[in-house]
Amino acid sequence: MARPSPLDIYTLIDKSNCKECGYDTCMAFASDLLERRINLEDCTHLMKDQKQKKNYLKLKKMITPPQKAVQIGKGSRKIVIGGEEVLMRHQLTFYNQTGIFIEIADNQEDIINIVNYLTNLKIERMGESLTLDGIALRCVSKNGATFKNTAKKIADNTNLPIILCCLDPQILISAADEIKDNKPALYAATINTWEQLGQYSIKNNLPLIVTSNNLDELVSLSASLNNLGVEEIIFDPGTFFGAGNIALNYDNITQLRIAGIEKGNENVGWPIIGVPAAYWSQIGKIKKKQDLWKHKYQEVIMGSIMISNDTSLIILHTGQKKEDIWALLALLTLRQSIFSDPRVYPSVDPGLYKIGDPKQDAPILVTSNYRLTKIPVEIDVKGANIDSWLLVVNSEGIGIESAVAGGQFSASAIGEAVKEFDVFNQVSHRILIIPGMAARLSGALEDEADCYVLVGPRDSSGIKKFIDEKWTPDDYMIEYKTR
């Protein structure tokens, strides 16, 4: 089915331009609705006017992606998985990044400290805070009371979403009853338990994970749950390790994504999870403790493959201890890269940024507003303890080399920024340091900004050495005044 246009949506709205939704026009509302910046329910006329109910249902169907979205958890840390429209990011974009959950055994020691660590874990990278998305509680004890009490304990100590993992439906339901207001996901319905868990899922509005190693059986279970009335389903086709199984896992996930997203099969159009943590139940006993990292590495490799294939959610074992931060850093960094929007240049606000405690003779460094240029430059300058000013020029979010070639980072653009942000009133000199990749702008910029231009290093890692060796502002000001 072709993607609707804003005009397709606009024709089904009452076109009153009432502004109650916060938009000046219904067309603006339609455009942002298509981009999922707002919800259909934000249109008060559609929700209140009974005459609009038919249009509301049409719109609901029109904007529902072929792979439906599922929410786990509530509140500020809730996660929405799935909801994708395309197989490959470059075809449009991915809207919901892969959720990363860490498993915990219900009979594990020191659970509260682990939960607190996972909840508060935050890695700052390129201007973003990278965090984990949830906890998967496994019923290792096989004891209903232990599983239920641990579920309650975890829910009381974290706002992270929770997946309850137990193949015994009675134990699973008992624990879910304890924390159902937190909207946990239930793992998992099988060929033998789908009806019981399906009824419970409907009654309590909880997402249900269905699992089978056979894709045909998985789709059959989904069809049965759909007919039963379950509104949020998640697929687990199994995760396998050993010779040839990386390809098997990749192929299973890809088949499900193609059937749901590209072919529009409603029984397959659901989020998909992978469980790299299954590695530890498949390898047998580890004989040498010093080889433990090699096994963790295998789990991380599987996780990276699944993230790269837009698997909706993964469950890991490695990562619950502080010494395993390397694994999470690798996966969180990979996810950040893959789930950036290819239609939008990642940019920051132009402006004059203060670094450290710059005095009157502090250098002024110039860079672009491409986020992956500005932030590394800022980090390098701070790391070198250079008190300075950083002039960030609007290059339309494009990096230095490309923006110089395309004209977005030009002498006139830098000159305008110098005037707009009153740069030279902050210091006692008129000297700008531009990146080495923009060296050809130096002559024109001196005329444009009435200043002396120094050509700095091509890479920000060389700024410290450059400042140490070449920052002698009095000498340059003599040249500037005698020109």
C-alpha positions in Angstrom: 0.0 0.0 0.0 1.4 3.4 -1.0 2.2 5.8 1.8 -0.5 8.5 2.2 0.3 12.1 1.6 -0.6 15.1 3.8 -3.3 15.9 1.3 -4.9 12.4 1.7 -5.1 13.1 5.5 -6.3 16.7 5.0 -9.3 15.6 3.0 -10.6 13.6 5.9 -10.2 16.4 8.5 -13.0 19.0 8.9 -10.7 21.8 7.5 -11.9 24.3 10.1 -8.4 25.6 11.0 -9.7 25.9 14.6 -6.1 25.9 16.1 -7.3 23.8 19.1 -4.6 21.3 18.3 -1.9 24.0 18.5 -1.5 24.3 14.7 -2.5 27.3 12.6 -3.9 25.1 9.8 -5.3 21.7 9.4 -2.8 21.1 6.6 0.1 21.7 9.1 -1.6 19.2 11.5 -1.9 16.7 8.6 1.8 17.0 7.8 3.0 16.5 11.3 0.5 13.7 11.9 2.1 11.8 8.9 5.5 12.3 10.5 4.3 11.0 13.9 5.1 14.2 15.7 1.5 14.3 17.0 -1.3 11.8 17.6 -4.6 11.6 15.7 -6.4 12.1 19.0 -4.9 15.6 19.2 -7.6 16.7 16.7 -10.5 17.6 19.1 -13.1 17.8 16.4 -12.4 14.2 15.3 -12.7 13.0 18.9 -15.8 15.0 19.9 -17.9 15.2 16.8 -19.9 11.9 16.2 -20.2 12.9 12.5 -16.5 12.7 12.2 -16.2 9.2 13.7 -16.2 7.5 10.2 -13.4 9.8 9.1 -11.5 9.1 12.3 -11.6 5.3 11.7 -10.5 5.9 8.1 -7.6 8.0 9.2 -6.7 5.6 11.9 -6.4 2.8 9.4 -4.6 5.1 6.9 -1.8 6.2 9.2 -1.3 2.8 10.9 2.1 1.5 9.6 2.3 -2.0 8.1 4.4 -3.1 11.1 2.2 -2.1 14.0 3.7 -0.4 17.0 3.6 -1.9 20.5 4.1 -0.1 23.8 5.8 -1.6 26.8 5.7 0.1 30.2 4.2 3.5 31.2 5.4 6.9 32.1 8.5 8.7 31.0 10.5 5.6 30.3 7.9 3.7 28.3 9.1 2.2 25.0 7.4 1.9 21.7 8.8 -0.7 19.4 8.0 -1.7 15.8 5.8 0.8 13.9 8.1 0.8 10.8 7.1 1.5 7.3 10.2 0.5 5.3 12.7 -2.4 5.2 15.7 -0.1 4.8 16.4 3.1 6.6 17.4 5.0 3.4 13.9 4.3 1.9 12.4 6.7 4.4 13.5 6.5 8.0 13.2 4.2 11.1 10.8 5.7 13.6 11.4 3.5 16.7 14.9 2.3 17.6 15.7 -1.2 18.8 14.9 -1.5 22.5 17.7 -2.9 24.6 16.7 -5.0 27.7 18.9 -6.7 30.2 17.8 -10.0 31.7 17.8 -10.7 35.4 17.1 -14.0 37.1 14.3 -14.0 39.8 16.6 -15.8 42.3 19.6 -13.6 41.6 21.5 -12.0 44.5 21.8 -8.2 44.9 18.9 -7.6 42.5 18.1 -4.1 43.8 21.7 -2.8 43.2 21.6 -4.3 39.6 18.2 -2.7 39.0 19.4 0.7 40.2 22.5 0.5 38.1 20.5 -0.4 34.9 18.0 2.3 35.6 20.5 5.1 36.1 23.0 4.0 33.4 23.6 7.0 31.1 26.3 7.4 28.5 26.7 10.9 26.9 27.8 10.7 23.3 27.6 13.4 20.6 25.1 15.4 22.5 22.7 12.6 23.3 22.1 10.6 26.5 22.3 6.9 25.6 20.3 4.7 28.1 18.9 1.2 28.4 15.3 0.5 27.7 14.1 -2.2 30.1 14.5 -5.3 32.2 13.6 -8.8 31.3 12.8 -10.9 34.5 13.4 -14.6 34.0 11.7 -17.3 36.1 14.8 -19.3 36.9 13.6 -20.4 40.3 10.5 -22.1 38.8 8.8 -20.9 41.9 5.6 -18.8 41.5 6.0 -16.9 44.8 9.7 -16.0 44.1 8.9 -14.8 40.6 5.9 -12.7 41.7 7.8 -11.2 44.7 10.8 -10.3 42.6 8.6 -8.8 39.9 7.0 -6.5 42.5 10.4 -5.7 44.0 11.8 -4.6 40.6 8.7 -2.6 39.7 8.9 -0.7 43.0 12.5 0.2 42.3 12.6 1.3 38.7 10.6 3.1 36.1 12.1 1.0 33.3 9.6 -1.2 31.3 9.6 -4.9 32.3 9.2 -8.1 30.4 8.0 -11.0 32.5 9.6 -14.2 31.1 8.1 -17.6 32.1 6.7 -20.5 30.0 4.4 -21.6 32.8 1.2 -19.5 32.2 0.0 -19.7 35.8 3.3 -18.4 37.2 3.4 -15.7 34.5 -0.2 -14.5 35.1 0.3 -14.5 38.9 3.4 -12.2 38.6 1.7 -10.0 35.9 -1.3 -9.5 38.3 1.1 -8.0 40.8 2.5 -5.3 38.4 -0.1 -5.1 35.6 -0.5 -1.3 36.1 3.1 -0.9 34.9 2.1 -2.5 31.6 4.7 -5.3 31.4 5.1 -7.5 28.3 4.3 -11.2 28.8 6.8 -13.8 27.5 5.6 -16.0 26.1 2.6 -17.6 24.4 3.2 -20.9 22.7 1.1 -23.4 20.7 -0.1 -24.8 24.1 -0.7 -21.6 26.0 -1.8 -18.9 23.5 -5.5 -18.9 24.3 -5.1 -18.6 28.1 -2.5 -15.9 27.8 -4.4 -14.2 24.9 -7.5 -13.9 27.1 -5.4 -12.5 29.9 -3.7 -10.0 27.6 -7.0 -8.7 26.3 -8.5 -8.3 29.8 -5.5 -6.4 31.1 -4.4 -4.6 27.9 -0.9 -6.1 28.0 1.4 -6.8 25.1 1.9 -10.5 24.5 5.1 -12.1 23.0 4.4 -15.2 21.0 7.3 -17.7 20.4 7.9 -20.6 18.0 11.0 -21.9 16.2 8.7 -22.5 13.2 7.8 -19.4 11.2 4.6 -20.9 9.9 3.5 -21.8 13.4 4.4 -18.3 14.6 2.2 -16.7 11.9 -0.6 -19.2 12.7 -0.4 -18.3 16.4 -0.5 -14.6 15.5 -3.6 -15.1 13.3 -5.4 -16.9 16.2 -4.5 -14.2 18.7 -5.6 -11.5 16.2 -9.0 -13.3 15.8 -9.2 -13.6 19.6 -8.8 -9.8 19.9 -5.2 -9.3 21.2 -4.2 -5.8 20.2 -0.4 -5.9 20.9 1.6 -8.9 19.7 5.4 -9.3 19.5 7.2 -12.1 17.6 10.1 -14.2 18.9 11.2 -16.6 16.2 14.0 -17.9 18.4 17.7 -17.0 18.6 20.2 -19.7 17.8 24.0 -20.0 18.1 26.5 -22.4 16.4 27.6 -23.0 12.9 25.3 -21.5 10.3 22.9 -20.0 12.8 23.8 -16.4 12.5 22.5 -16.6 8.9 19.4 -18.5 10.2 18.6 -15.8 12.7 19.1 -13.1 10.2 17.0 -14.9 7.6 14.1 -15.5 10.0 13.9 -11.9 11.1 14.2 -10.7 7.5 11.4 -13.0 6.3 9.1 -11.7 9.0 9.9 -8.1 8.2 9.4 -8.5 4.5 6.1 -10.3 5.0 4.8 -7.7 7.4 6.2 -4.4 6.0 6.7 -5.0 2.2 3.9 -7.6 1.6 1.4 -6.1 4.1 0.5 -9.4 5.7 -1.6 -8.3 8.8 -0.8 -11.4 10.7 2.9 -10.8 10.4 2.9 -7.0 10.8 4.2 -6.9 14.4 7.5 -6.1 16.2 10.1 -8.8 16.4 12.5 -9.5 19.3 15.8 -11.3 19.4 17.3 -12.9 22.5 21.2 -12.8 22.3 21.0 -13.9 26.0 20.0 -17.3 24.7 23.7 -17.9 24.0 24.3 -18.8 27.7 21.8 -21.6 27.7 23.1 -23.1 24.4 26.9 -23.2 25.0 27.1 -25.5 28.0 29.4 -25.0 30.9 32.3 -22.6 30.5 35.5 -24.4 31.5 37.9 -21.5 31.7 37.0 -18.3 33.4 39.6 -16.3 31.4 37.7 -17.2 28.3 34.5 -15.6 29.6 35.0 -12.4 27.6 35.0 -14.4 24.4 31.6 -15.7 25.1 30.3 -12.3 26.0 31.7 -11.1 22.7 29.6 -13.7 20.8 26.5 -12.4 22.5 27.4 -8.8 21.6 28.0 -9.8 17.9 24.5 -11.3 17.7 23.1 -8.2 19.3 24.8 -5.9 16.8 23.6 -8.0 13.9 20.0 -7.8 15.2 20.2 -4.0 15.7 21.6 -3.6 12.2 18.6 -5.6 10.8 16.1 -3.4 12.6 15.0 -6.0 15.1 12.5 -4.2 17.3 13.9 -5.3 20.7 16.8 -7.4 22.0 17.4 -9.1 25.4 20.9 -9.4 26.6 22.6 -11.1 29.5 25.9 -9.3 29.3 25.6 -5.7 30.6 24.1 -6.0 34.1 27.6 -5.6 35.7 29.7 -2.4 35.6 32.7 -4.2 34.1 30.5 -5.1 31.1 30.0 -1.5 30.1 32.1 -2.1 27.0 29.4 -4.3 25.6 26.6 -1.7 26.2 28.8 1.1 24.8 29.3 -0.8 21.6 25.6 -1.6 21.1 24.3 1.8 22.2 26.7 3.6 19.9 25.8 1.3 17.0 22.1 1.9 17.6 22.6 5.7 17.8 24.2 5.6 14.4 21.6 3.4 12.7 18.6 5.1 14.0 19.5 8.7 13.1 17.0 10.1 10.5 18.7 10.1 7.1 16.4 12.9 5.9 17.6 15.4 8.5 21.2 16.7 8.9 22.0 16.3 12.6 22.6 19.9 13.6 23.0 22.1 16.7 22.0 25.8 17.2 24.4 28.3 15.7 25.9 30.7 18.3 28.9 31.7 20.3 29.7 29.1 22.9 31.8 29.8 25.9 34.4 27.1 26.8 36.0 27.3 30.2 36.8 30.8 31.5 38.0 32.8 28.5 39.8 36.1 29.1 40.3 39.0 26.8 43.0 37.3 24.8 41.2 34.0 24.5 41.2 32.4 21.0 38.0 32.3 18.9 37.6 29.0 17.1 35.2 28.6 14.2 33.3 25.5 13.2 30.0 24.4 11.5 26.7 23.5 13.2 26.9 19.9 12.0 26.4 18.1 15.3 29.2 15.5 14.7 31.6 18.3 14.0 30.7 20.8 16.7 30.5 18.4 19.6 33.9 16.6 19.0 35.5 20.0 18.6 34.0 21.1 21.9 35.1 17.9 23.6 38.6 18.2 22.3 38.9 21.9 23.4 37.5 21.1 26.8 39.8 18.1 27.1 42.8 20.3 26.3 41.7 22.8 29.0 41.7 25.7 26.5 39.7 28.7 27.7 38.2 29.9 24.5 35.2 30.9 22.4 33.6 28.6 19.9 31.8 30.3 17.0 29.3 27.8 15.5 28.2 29.0 12.1 25.0 27.9 10.4 26.1 25.5 7.7 22.7 23.9 7.4 23.9 21.0 9.5 26.6 20.0 7.0 30.2 19.1 7.9 33.1 21.5 7.1 34.5 19.9 4.0 31.2 19.4 2.3 29.8 22.7 3.4 32.8 24.6 2.1 32.4 22.8 -1.3 28.7 23.5 -1.3 28.9 27.1 -0.2 27.0 26.7 3.1 30.2 27.3 5.1 31.5 30.4 3.4 33.3 33.7 4.2 30.0 35.6 4.1 28.2 33.0 6.3 31.0 33.3 8.9 31.1 37.1 8.6 27.3 37.3 9.3 27.8 35.0 12.3 30.5 37.3 13.6 28.2 40.3 13.4 25.1 38.4 14.7 26.8 37.1 17.8 28.9 40.2 18.5 32.0 38.1 18.6 34.8 40.6 18.8 33.2 42.5 21.7 34.1 39.4 23.9 37.8 39.8 23.4 40.6 42.4 22.9 41.6 41.1 19.4 40.2 40.6 16.0 41.5 37.1 15.2 39.5 34.0 14.0 40.9 30.5 13.8 39.2 28.5 11.1 39.4 24.7 10.4 42.2 23.6 8.1 39.5 22.2 5.7 38.3 25.7 5.2 41.7 27.2 4.5 40.7 28.6 1.1 38.2 31.0 2.8 40.9 32.8 4.8 41.5 35.7 2.4 37.8 36.5 1.7 37.0 36.1 5.4 39.5 38.7 6.4 37.8 41.2 4.1 34.3 40.0 5.1 34.8 40.2 8.9 37.5 42.8 9.0 39.8 40.5 11.0 43.0 38.4 10.9 42.4 34.8 10.0 44.5 31.9 11.3 44.2 28.5 9.6 44.0 25.9 12.2 44.5 22.1 12.1 42.3 19.9 9.8 41.3 17.8 12.8 40.2 19.1 16.2 42.6 16.7 18.0 45.4 19.0 16.8 44.0 22.1 18.4 46.0 21.9 21.6 49.3 21.6 19.8 48.2 24.5 17.5 47.3 26.8 20.4 50.5 25.9 22.3 52.7 26.7 19.4 51.0 29.4 17.4 48.6 31.3 19.6 50.4 34.7 20.0 47.6 37.2 19.5 49.8 40.3 19.9 51.9 39.3 16.9 48.9 38.8 14.7 47.3 42.0 15.8 50.4 43.9 14.7 50.1 42.3 11.3 46.4 43.1 11.2 46.9 46.8 12.0 49.7 47.2 9.5 47.8 45.7 6.5 
